[in-house]
Amino acid sequence: MGLSSYSLLAIATLLLAVLYTQHTPSTSHLDHTRIMSSVTATPIKLILTGATGTAGSEVLRQALVHPNVERLTVLSRRPLPPHVAPAGGDHPKLKVIIHKDYDSYPPELMKELQGHDAVIWAQGISAIGFKEDAYSVITHDYPVAAAKAFAALKPADGGKKFVFAYLSGEGTVQDGKSSQLFARVKGKAEVALANLPLAFPSLETYSFRPAGIINTQPVPDAGMMQRTLAPIAPFLGLFLKSHMISTPDLANGMIEAVVRASAGTLKTEWPSKGALGDANVFHNEEIKKLAREGGFKTKY
């Protein structure tokens, strides 16, 4: 990819970071886009962080209607707002646990998480305005601490693994050779997570790098720029398909991955994934492929 293509991707990604569809929240689009389910999978109990964010909120919506997610437990610093969890989060699959310290997982919390099979770690924040130390706490330290703690949710005797899915981003590098703060720190987190199963054999880890994310759900109080740019998002998705992904496609790709990993089939189907190396994360088109293999009709 040449410099001009990188520049175009960077511009498109920056624009899409603030694109939101300005309509009433709805989950009606969730019921007709799944053309089949994962026929070999066993339903899982899933943990989610970052549920108030762009990606995490869509993981929540999709998980609640996914046939292979039987329980969704959200760790959140505060109650979920209405645009994320309509009806006050009253759903038979959903449980919200208020958790404020992501460096610490006390016994009472771990007891509530017993029996869970996987986590989608969608917690994150923009690197803009952060110094590296502060950004690293959220982007690297928190997920690594959680992965170490959650490894105890499965036995270390070679049985079923606990699956940790880390939401990274396109442009991340694992060698630390980038001028971009997010790229270096997310890459450091990817490396740390890929290495953890060596010390924690009950753990299986994967990283996911979506490119330009097109949000299909609104966020309250969107600014004028967001409202102005929102109409062009679908066109960017159509003309730059390989560099774009919709939030439902991203959510369903990650859910499909953890469902298959929990069933023990993902390593066979994607043998290099989860290992060290930039090629061994799930990239944008691979995330969409996972969603399609799970029976989800992707948008782009």
C-alpha positions in Angstrom: 0.0 0.0 0.0 1.5 3.3 -1.0 1.6 6.6 0.8 -1.5 8.0 -0.9 -3.5 4.9 0.1 -2.3 5.2 3.7 -3.3 8.9 3.7 -6.7 8.0 2.3 -7.2 5.4 4.9 -6.1 7.7 7.7 -8.5 10.4 6.6 -11.4 8.0 6.2 -10.7 6.4 9.6 -10.6 9.8 11.3 -13.9 10.8 9.7 -15.6 7.5 10.6 -14.5 7.9 14.2 -17.1 10.6 14.6 -19.9 9.1 12.3 -23.1 8.2 14.0 -26.5 7.4 12.5 -29.0 9.9 13.9 -32.1 7.8 14.3 -34.0 6.3 17.2 -32.2 3.4 18.7 -33.6 0.1 17.4 -32.7 -3.6 17.5 -35.1 -4.5 14.7 -32.2 -4.8 12.2 -30.7 -7.6 14.3 -33.4 -10.2 13.7 -33.2 -10.6 9.9 -29.5 -10.4 9.2 -28.5 -13.8 10.6 -29.0 -16.3 7.8 -27.9 -19.3 9.9 -26.2 -20.0 13.2 -22.9 -21.8 14.0 -24.1 -25.3 13.7 -21.2 -26.9 15.7 -21.0 -24.4 18.6 -22.1 -24.8 22.1 -23.8 -21.7 23.8 -21.4 -19.7 25.9 -21.4 -17.4 28.9 -19.7 -14.2 27.8 -18.2 -11.3 29.7 -18.0 -7.8 28.1 -16.1 -4.6 28.9 -16.5 -1.3 27.2 -20.2 -1.7 26.7 -20.8 2.1 26.6 -18.4 2.6 23.6 -19.0 2.4 19.9 -17.9 -1.2 19.4 -18.8 -2.6 22.9 -22.3 -1.3 22.8 -22.9 -3.2 19.5 -21.3 -6.3 20.9 -23.9 -6.0 23.7 -26.8 -5.7 21.2 -25.7 -8.5 19.0 -24.8 -10.8 21.9 -28.3 -10.5 23.3 -29.9 -11.9 20.1 -27.0 -14.3 19.2 -28.2 -18.0 19.4 -24.9 -19.1 20.8 -24.6 -16.6 23.7 -26.7 -17.8 26.6 -25.5 -15.3 29.2 -23.9 -11.8 28.9 -22.3 -10.3 31.9 -21.1 -6.7 31.5 -18.4 -5.2 33.7 -19.0 -1.4 33.8 -18.0 1.5 36.0 -21.5 2.8 35.9 -25.1 1.7 35.0 -25.6 1.3 31.3 -27.3 4.4 29.7 -30.6 3.9 27.8 -29.1 4.2 24.3 -27.0 1.2 25.2 -29.4 -1.0 27.1 -33.0 0.0 26.4 -35.6 -0.8 29.0 -33.0 -0.2 31.7 -31.1 -3.3 30.7 -33.9 -5.6 31.6 -33.1 -8.7 29.5 -33.1 -12.3 30.6 -29.6 -12.8 29.2 -28.0 -9.7 30.6 -26.4 -9.0 33.9 -24.5 -5.8 34.7 -21.9 -5.7 37.4 -20.6 -2.3 38.6 -16.8 -2.7 38.7 -14.6 0.4 39.1 -11.0 -1.0 39.4 -9.9 -2.9 36.4 -6.6 -3.7 38.0 -8.3 -5.7 40.8 -10.6 -8.8 40.7 -11.5 -9.7 44.2 -12.9 -13.1 45.2 -16.5 -11.9 45.4 -16.4 -10.7 41.8 -14.6 -13.9 40.6 -17.4 -15.9 42.2 -20.0 -14.0 40.2 -18.0 -14.8 37.0 -17.6 -18.5 37.7 -18.8 -20.6 34.7 -18.1 -17.9 32.1 -16.3 -19.0 29.0 -14.9 -15.9 27.3 -14.5 -12.1 27.4 -14.6 -9.5 24.7 -12.4 -6.7 25.9 -13.8 -3.7 24.1 -12.8 -1.2 26.8 -10.6 1.6 25.4 -10.1 5.3 24.8 -8.7 7.6 22.2 -5.0 8.3 22.6 -5.5 11.9 21.8 -4.5 14.1 24.7 -2.9 11.2 26.7 0.7 10.7 27.8 2.0 7.3 27.2 2.0 6.2 30.8 -1.6 7.1 31.4 -2.8 5.6 28.1 -0.9 2.4 28.8 -2.7 1.8 32.0 -6.1 1.7 30.2 -4.9 0.1 27.0 -2.3 -2.4 28.2 -2.3 -2.8 32.0 -6.1 -3.3 32.4 -6.6 -6.1 29.8 -3.4 -7.9 30.9 -4.5 -7.8 34.6 -8.0 -9.1 33.6 -6.6 -11.9 31.4 -4.4 -13.1 34.3 -7.4 -13.1 36.7 -9.9 -14.7 34.2 -7.5 -17.6 33.5 -8.6 -18.9 36.9 -12.1 -19.3 35.6 -11.0 -22.5 33.8 -8.9 -25.4 35.1 -5.2 -25.5 34.2 -5.3 -29.3 33.5 -5.5 -29.0 29.7 -9.3 -28.9 29.5 -11.5 -26.2 28.1 -9.8 -22.8 27.8 -11.0 -19.4 28.8 -11.0 -17.2 25.7 -9.8 -13.6 25.8 -10.6 -11.4 22.8 -8.9 -8.1 22.7 -10.2 -5.2 20.5 -7.2 -3.6 19.0 -7.1 -1.5 15.8 -5.7 -1.3 12.3 -2.3 0.4 12.2 -1.2 -1.3 15.4 2.4 -2.7 15.3 3.9 -5.2 17.7 7.6 -4.1 17.2 7.0 -0.7 18.9 8.3 1.1 15.8 5.6 3.6 15.3 5.2 7.3 15.9 1.6 6.8 16.8 0.9 6.3 20.5 -2.1 4.0 20.0 -0.1 1.8 17.6 2.7 1.2 20.0 0.7 0.6 23.1 -1.9 -1.6 21.6 0.9 -3.6 20.0 2.5 -4.0 23.4 -0.8 -5.2 24.7 -1.2 -7.7 21.8 2.3 -9.1 22.5 1.7 -9.4 26.3 -1.7 -11.2 25.7 -0.2 -13.5 23.1 2.5 -14.6 25.6 0.2 -15.1 28.6 -0.9 -18.7 27.7 2.7 -19.8 28.2 2.3 -18.9 31.9 -1.5 -19.5 32.1 -2.2 -22.7 30.2 -6.0 -22.3 30.8 -6.0 -19.2 28.7 -6.4 -18.6 25.0 -6.0 -15.1 23.6 -6.8 -13.3 20.3 -6.5 -9.8 19.1 -8.7 -8.1 16.5 -7.8 -5.1 14.4 -10.8 -3.4 12.7 -10.1 -0.6 10.3 -12.6 2.3 9.8 -15.6 1.6 12.0 -19.0 2.7 10.7 -21.4 3.0 13.6 -25.0 2.0 12.8 -26.4 3.2 16.1 -26.7 6.7 17.5 -25.0 8.3 20.5 -26.9 11.0 22.3 -25.7 14.6 22.0 -23.8 14.0 18.8 -22.1 17.2 17.7 -22.8 19.2 14.5 -19.8 17.6 12.7 -21.1 14.1 13.5 -24.6 14.9 12.2 -23.1 16.5 9.1 -20.8 13.6 8.2 -23.2 10.8 9.1 -24.9 10.6 5.6 -21.6 9.9 3.8 -20.7 6.9 6.0 -22.5 4.3 3.9 -20.8 5.7 0.7 -17.4 5.4 2.3 -18.2 1.8 3.3 -19.3 1.0 -0.3 -16.2 2.4 -2.0 -13.6 1.5 0.6 -15.0 -1.9 1.6 -11.7 -3.5 2.6 -10.9 -0.5 4.9 -14.3 -0.3 6.6 -16.4 -2.4 8.9 -19.8 -1.8 10.3 -20.3 -2.2 14.1 -22.6 -5.2 13.7 -20.1 -6.9 11.4 -17.3 -6.3 14.0 -19.5 -7.4 16.9 -20.6 -10.6 15.1 -17.1 -11.4 13.9 -15.7 -11.2 17.5 -18.6 -13.1 18.9 -18.2 -15.9 16.3 -14.5 -16.1 17.2 -15.0 -16.6 20.9 -17.8 -19.1 20.3 -15.6 -21.2 18.1 -12.6 -20.8 20.4 -14.6 -21.9 23.4 -15.8 -24.9 21.4 -12.1 -25.7 20.6 -12.4 -25.3 16.9 -10.9 -21.9 16.2 -7.3 -23.0 16.5 -7.9 -25.7 13.9 -9.7 -23.4 11.5 -7.3 -20.4 12.0 -4.1 -22.2 13.2 -1.8 -19.1 13.4 -4.1 -16.8 15.1 -3.3 -15.8 18.7 0.4 -16.3 18.2 2.9 -13.5 18.2 3.3 -11.4 15.0 1.3 -8.8 13.2 0.0 -11.4 10.8 -1.4 -13.5 13.6 -4.1 -11.1 14.7 -7.6 -11.0 13.1 -7.5 -8.2 10.5 -10.5 -6.2 9.1 -11.5 -8.6 6.3 -10.9 -11.6 8.5 -13.3 -10.3 11.1 -15.9 -9.9 8.4 -15.2 -13.4 7.2 -15.8 -14.8 10.7 -19.1 -13.0 10.9 -20.2 -14.4 7.5 -19.1 -17.9 8.6 -21.3 -17.5 11.6 -24.2 -16.9 9.4 -24.3 -13.1 9.7 -25.0 -11.2 6.5 -22.3 -8.5 6.5 -22.9 -5.0 5.3 -19.6 -4.3 3.6 
